[in-house]
Amino acid sequence: MARPPADLPRNFASALPAVTLVLGGARSGKSRFAEGLIAAAPGPWVYLATGEAGDTEMAVRIRHHRERRGEGWITIEETLKLPDALRRAAGEGRAILVDCLTLWVSNLMAAGRDVTAETQGLVAALPQISSPIVFVANEVGLGIVPDNALARAFRDEAGRVNQAIAAAANRVYFIAAGLPLVMKDETAVASVHRIERKNART
């Protein structure tokens, strides 16, 4: 059965909020960190994969991820209809890991879909999902400007999707070199406000 990584700080293993976003660059440790968040919740857990084994390298990556996760995971593959897949996966309150949003954007663009409309549909569906969701996404806008129009369009679409999900999320982490930075935590803010209100009454 999967377990949180041994070096996962205890405060990260607390109850998951409704929506969490884990951002990071390539090989930053974001997927491993997200898996640890999910594995801290009661299992079994749902792994909603947006990628396909289109070539040998991708097949190796998928196999590596499965071996690392171990037992206790239910895998669902969906490359385009993410809101529908989330609704189906939400049975019995199982925690859901979506890995990853960036591949979803690539799939939408390849299929000629309207990424903005699809993102709006995803955000609108989130309040209807009864299970906690952890999204993984690549931060692709920190490097050099791509030298072709398609790559620039992909970078821009991925950035807009990340912004939309971050706005809808209760908690957002940025992962660099395997280390997490908390960028947003509505739970912590709500706790501070409760303390302030209590102090104001005394």
N, C-alpha and C positions, 0 to 999 in steps of 0.2 A: 504494500500500500504506500502511496505517495506521502511524504512528510515535508513540512517546511524546511528550507535549508537551515543547517545548524547555526549559521551566522545571521539569521534573520532576527532583527531586534524585536523584543517582546511587544513593544507598542504597535508594531506593524502586524502582529498576529491577532489583534483585537477584532471585534465583530466588523465584518465588511459593511460599508454603506451600500446604498442601492446601486450606485455607479462609481467605478474607479477607473482612472486612465493612467496607464504606465507608459511613459514616453522614453525614448532613448535612441542612440545611434546604433549602427551595425556593431555586433559583438559587444554591446555595452552591458549585457546581463539582464536586459529588461524582461525577456521571456522567463528566465529562471526565477527572477524576483516575483513576477506575476503568478507563476505557478506556486510559489511559496505562500503568497497571500491566499490563494484559493485553498491550498492544502491545509491551512490553519482553520478553515471552516469545516463543519461536518460533511463527510462524504456520503455517497459517491459524488464526484464532481464532473462537470460537463466541459469538454474541450471542443470549442466550435472553431474549426479550422477553415480559413478562407483560401488557403493555398492548394495548388494541385502539383502533383509530381510530373511536371512537364518535361523534365530532363533528368539526367543522372544526378547532377548536383543537388537539385531540389529533392529528389527521392532520398538521398543520403541525409539531408537536413531534416526531413520529416521523420525518418527512422531514428535519428539521433534524439529528436525531441520526444518521441514515444518511449524510447528506452530510458531517458532521463526521468520522465513522469512516473513510470512504473505502473503498478496496478491501482485500481480505484477510480479510473477515469472512463467516462463514456464519450467517445469521439463522434462528432457530427461534422460532416463536410458540407459547406455551402459557400459557393464562390460569389453569388450575386444577391440572393434574397435574404439578406441578413436579418431584417425585422421579423420575417416569417419564421426563420430558424430559431431566433431567440424566443419567440412565443411558444414554439414546439418544445424547446429545451427547458422551459421554465417549470415543468411539472415537478411537484413535490418540493419546491423551494430549493432545488440544488443550485449551488454556486456555479456560475458560468464564466469560463475564460474564452475570450475572443482573440485569436491570434492569427492574422493581425489586420487592423484597419487599413494599413498601407497596401497590402496585397488586395484587399477588397476594392480600393480605389483603382488600382491597376486593372483589376478584372472588369470593373464598370467601364473604364475608358476603352478597353479592348472590345467590349461588347457594344460600344456606342451609346451607353446610357448617360443620362443627365446626372452628373455627380451631385450637383447642388440639390436637385429634387430628391435623389435617393438619400442624401444625408439628412434632409429635412424630414423625410419619412422615418428614418432611423431614430432621430431625436424625438419625434412625436410618439414613437412606439415605446420609448424607455419607461415612462410612468406606468405603462400597462403591464410591465414585466414584474412578476412577483419575486423572482430570484435576484440575488446580488450578482452584478456583472462586473468583470474586470476586463477592460479593453487594453490591448497592446498595440502600440503604433510606433513607427519610425519617425524620428525628427530628421527630415531630409533637407531642411533649409539652412543648415549651418555651414555648408561647404561652398565651393565656388559655383558661380552661375553656370548651369549646363549650356553646352554649345549648340544645342538644337531645340527647335520649337516644341517638339513632343515632350522632351525631357523637362523643359521649363514648365510646360502645361501640367505635367504630372506633379512636379514639385509644388506648384501653386495649389493644385487641387488637394494634394495630401495635407498641405499646411492649413487650408481652409477647413478640411474635415477635422483635423486635430483641434482647431480652435472651437468648432461647434461642439465636439464631444467634451472638451475641457470645460466649456461653459455650462454644459448640462451635468457634468460630473460633480459628485460630492467630495471627491478626493482625487488629487492629481500628483503623481510622482514623476520626477525626471531622474533617469539612471545614467550614470557615467562611471566607467571602469568598475562596474558592479556595485557602486555605492548609490544609495537613494537620497534624493533631495525632495522634501515635501514642498510642492508648489501651491497647493490649495488643500484646505481641510475644513469643510463646513462644520463637521462635528466639533472640532476644537473651537471654532468661532462661536458656535451655539453655546458651548460650555462656558466660555468667557462671558457671554452675554447673560447667562443665567446667574453667574456669580455676581456680576455687576448689579443686576436687578435685586438680588438678595441683599447685597451690601447697602443698596440705596434704601431698602425698607427698614434696616436696622439702625 
